[in-house]
Amino acid sequence: MDSNIARILTNTPDAGHKSVSTPSDDKILLSADLKEIIAATTVTGALEAIAKISQLSGDVCEAIASTLEIPAVAKLLANENAQIREETLDSIIT
């Protein structure tokens, strides 16, 4: 896992919507890629950076919520454009 991922995601507001080209190597990050990063990352700040991405899919929102990382979940809840499902909100509350 490259430590530049958090920097790239922080500077890319639409990364979670469909895809995003990274400036360093023109790779594409899709929602499935973001879910893999969420599941495997040990990079400090990566989850929070992903949670701030505009237009996050419901699947990515669920993956962030399931980490139980309070700073990331807080950023997710503050993200007005994240597509957080009702079930995901229920799991955060309970």
N, C-alpha and C positions, 0 to 999 in steps of 0.2 A: 504494500500500500504506500503510495507516494505521499509525502507530507504536503505536497502542493495541492492535493485534492481539496482540502479545506479552503485554501486561498482561492482556487478556481471557482468553487461553489459559492463562496461568499460574494464574489464579483459577478455572478451570473444569475440574475433574478429569475429567469425562466427555465432553469435547468430541469426542474421536475415536471414540467408540463408535457413536453414531448421528447425533446432531445436538446443537447447543447454541444457545440463544438468547443473544445478546450483550446485556448490560444497556443499552448506549447506544442501540441502534436496532432491537432485536428481529429482526435477521437471523439466519438459521440457517446454521451451519457443519456440513457433512457431510464424510465421509471424502474425497470428491472435492474439496471446497473446501480441505481441509487439504493434500492433495497438490498443488494449484495453488499454495498459499501456500509450501509447501516448495520447489517448483520455481522460484518467482519472487522470494522474499523477499530483501531486503537489510537487513531490520530486525534489529539486534543482539539476540540472545537469543530470537528467534522459534522457531528450530529446537529449541533446548533446551526451551523452553516447551511446544512440541508434543510432544516426546519424553516429557515427564513426564505427559501426559494419561492418565488411567486408561482402560483398555479400548480401546487403539489397535488398529485393524484391521491385518491382515497387510499390506494394500496400503500403508497409511500407514507402517508399520514399514519396509517395503522402500524406500519413498521417502526416509525419513530415512537409512537405511543407505547408500543410493546417493549421498548428498551427500558422504560421507567426511569430514564435519565431526566431529572427534574429541569435542568436548564434547557434541554432540547424540547421537552414537552411544553415548557412555558413559551419558548419561541414559536412553536407550532401553534399554540392557542392564540398568540398575538398576530399570527399571519392571517390577515383578512382574506387572502385569496386562496388559501389552502382548502382543498375539498375534503374536509373532515366529515366522515360519516357519523350518523347518530350513534351507531354501535361503538365506534371508536371513542366518541365523547363519553358514552356510558362507561366504557372500560377505564377511562382516565379518572372519572369521578369516583368510581367504586374501588 
